[in-house]
Amino acid sequence: MTVNKKIDISNVPFVNILGVEIHDVSYQETIEILKNMVQNGQPHHVMTVNPEFVMMAQNSRAFFEILQKADLKVADGIGILLGARILGTSVRERVTGVDIVRRFAATAQENGFRIFLLGAAPGIAEQAAAVLQKENPGLQIAGTYSGSPRPEDEEMICSMIEKTRPHILFVAYGPPQQDLWIARTQQRLMIPVAMGVGGTFDFLTGVAVRAPLWIRRIGMEWLFRLIREPWRWKRQMSLPLFVLSIIWKRMSQKNIQIKARS
């Protein structure tokens, strides 16, 4: 797909992974789309989809509907690329949350967009903002707050964000809470780009160590994180379930094709 200054999301190709539609976009296209969203001014929900998201969608109708309604869903996870390949289609590039935040911060600085960082442990959002401003001098940080996704805290947090009028809201509550929170509040906040970013603030500040580039390139970042953070093993159980589900789906497709020929 050729990158233009204006990209119509309705024309962006997507793949279907176990019922979840994921857009086939590159980093460059993603940044252009986010820029278009800010300039459009209407509220948009952006999600970074990995195998864990797909498996959550199989067990939660509410989360599945949020995924389907999201305006842009990028493939964050090598498992999505491999799953697409097994199913006979393809996604060109993995687009991670941490890299989107870093790259779009540069676009925000160039265009005068204001960013609000919400979530993570106390003090982490402020540190992440300082890192982004150091990398992009002049970047406008509308605000930072740790907060929580609890419904009882929602009114106070929304009021705080409304006063700062950001163009971009990065929410680091982790899945599925971050995207459930965005879905509940976006029509009130009306932020042009609201995006769940998981552990991105931790990576930006060095609280969590990202895998070396060569490990990321071979698709083993999940194993690197599991070795460093063994408490994640319960979350990582979604990976073998995802693989089995993909294989089962592919076998079902082949059986249907065989029956159609007979």
N, C-alpha and C positions, 0 to 999 in steps of 0.2 A: 504494500500500500504506500502510495506516495504521500509524503508529509506536506501539508499545506498550512497556511497560517490559520485557517478555519477548518476544523474537522467535525463533520456531522456524526455524532455518536450513533445515530440510527443506521448509518452506513458502515460502521466498524464491524468487521467479521467477528464471530464468536464460535466457541466450541461448546458442546454439551457434555459435561462430565457427571454421570449419574444424576441427571436431571438439573444440574446447576450450570447455568450459562456463564461462560468466562470469555471476556474479550481478548482477541488476538492482537495485542498492541506491543510496540517496542517502547523502550524508555523515552525516546525522543517524541514519539507520538503521544505517550501519556502526558508528558510535560506540556505539549501543545494543547491537549484536550483540557487539562486543568487550567491553563491560562485562559482558554476560551470560556470555561465555566465561570471564572472570576469576572471576566469582561461581560458575560451575559447577565450576571447579577442575580439569577434565580438560584434557589437552594439545590444543591446536589450532594448525593451520598456516594462516596467512593470506598470500595472494599478491596483489600488485598487477600485473595483467596488461595489457601493452601489445602492439602488433603484433610487436615483437621476440620476446616470449615465445611468441606463437602460432607464429611461424616456427621458433623453436627446437624447439617441440613436433613440428613436421612432420619434423624431421631427427633427433630424439633420442627413442627410445622411453622411456628412463629419465626424461627431463624431462617427457614427455607424461603418464606415469603419476603423477608427483608432482603435476602440475597437476590431474589428475582426482581425486586423493585429498585435495587440500587442502580444508580445511573452509570457507573463504570466499575467493572470488576476485573482486576488484573491478576495474572498468574504468579502468585508469590509462593514458590515451592517447586523444587525439581520434580516432585511427585506428580504435579499437574501436567508438566510437559511429558513425562513418561506415560502417564495415564492416557493422555490424548493420543500418543503414538500407538499404544496398545489397541486403542479403540479405532484405529485407522484414520486418524486425523492429526492435526499438529498445532502447536502454539510456538511461535517463532522465538520468543524470548521470555525468560523469567524476569519479573519486575517486582523487586522487593520494596517493602515499606520504608526501610531505612535509607535506601538509595533514592527513592522518590522524595523523601523529606529533604535530603541533602541537595538534590538537583533542583527541586522546586523552590527551595530557599533562595537559590541564586536568581531564579526567574522573578521571585517576589521582590528581591532587592532591586533588580533592574526596573521593575514596573511600579514600585511603590505600594505593593500589596502588604497588608498587615496580617501577621500570624499570631494565633493564640495557641499555646501548648497546655493541654489539660491531661492530668493523670500521672501515673507512676508514683513512687514513694515521695514523701515530703522533701522538697528541695531539689529533686532531680529535674523537674521541668525547668526550673530557673537555671540550672547548670547547662541543660541542653540548649536553652535559649542563648546563653553566653557563648557556647560552642558555635552555634549557627551564625551569631553576629560577628564572631571572630573570623569565621570563614567568609562572611559576606558583610563587610563594613557598611553600615548604613541601613541594614535590614531592620524593618520596623516590627518589633514584637509588641503586639497589642496587649498581651497579658500572659501570665502563667499561673497555674494552680494545680495542686495535687488532687484534692477533692475525692469523690467516690461516686460510683454509679448507683448508689442507693436512692430509691425514689424520694426518701425524706430529705435528701440534700439537693434535689433537682431544682427547686425554686430558687434557692440562694445562688447556685452555680449559674443558672440561666440568667438571672438578674445581673450577675457580675459580668458575664460575657456580653450581654446586650449593651452594657454601658461602653464597652471598648470597640464595638462594631468591627470585628475582624473580617477579612476577606477569606481567610483560611483557618480552619480549626482542626488541629491534630489531636486525636483522643487516644490516650495510652492506658486504657483500663484492661486490655487483654480481651480475647474472644471468649464468649459471645457478648460479654457485657458492654464493650465499647460500641458495638454496632447496634445493639438494642437501645442503648442510651441515645445515639445519634438519631435512630428512627423515631424515638419518642419525642425528641426535642427540636428536630430540624424545621418543622413547620412554624414553630414559635421563633426560633433563632434566625431563620432565613439566611444562613451563611452560604455563600456561593460554593465553597468546597469544604465539606466535613468528611474527615477520613480517619478510620481506626488504624492505629499504627503499632499496636502490641508493645513489644519491648524496645522500640526504636530509641526512646529517650535514654534507656540504660546503655544501649550500644554507643550512642553519641557521647555520653559522658564517661565511658569506660567502666561503668558499674558491671556491665556484662561484656565479655570479650568475644568479638566476632571471629569466626573461622578465617584462617588465611585464605587468600584469593584462590590458591590452587585447590584447596579443599572445596571451596564453593563451586569452582568450575567443574569438578567431577561429581557434584551433587551429593556430597557427604557432610554438608553443614549440620544436618540433623544429628548425625552420630557425634560430631565434635561437641555440640551443645549437650548431648546426653551424657557424654563422658565428663564434661565439666560441671554439669548440673544433673546428677543422677536422680534427683527428686522429680524430674520431668518424665520419668518412665511411664506414668499413667497416661499422660497426654500423648506420648509417643506410641501408645498402643493403637491409636487411630491409624497409624501408617500401615501395619500389616492388614488391618481390616479394610483399609482403602484399596490396597493391592488385590486382596482376595475379591473384593466387590468388582473391581475393574476387570479382573480375569473372568469372573462369572458373567459379567455383562458381555464381554467379548465372545465367550462361548455361546451365550444365548443368541447373539447376533448371527454367528456362524450357523447355528441350528436353524434359525429362521430362513437364512439364505439357502440352505440345503433343501428345506421343505418346499421353498418357493420354486426350486428347480425341478423337483420331483413331481 
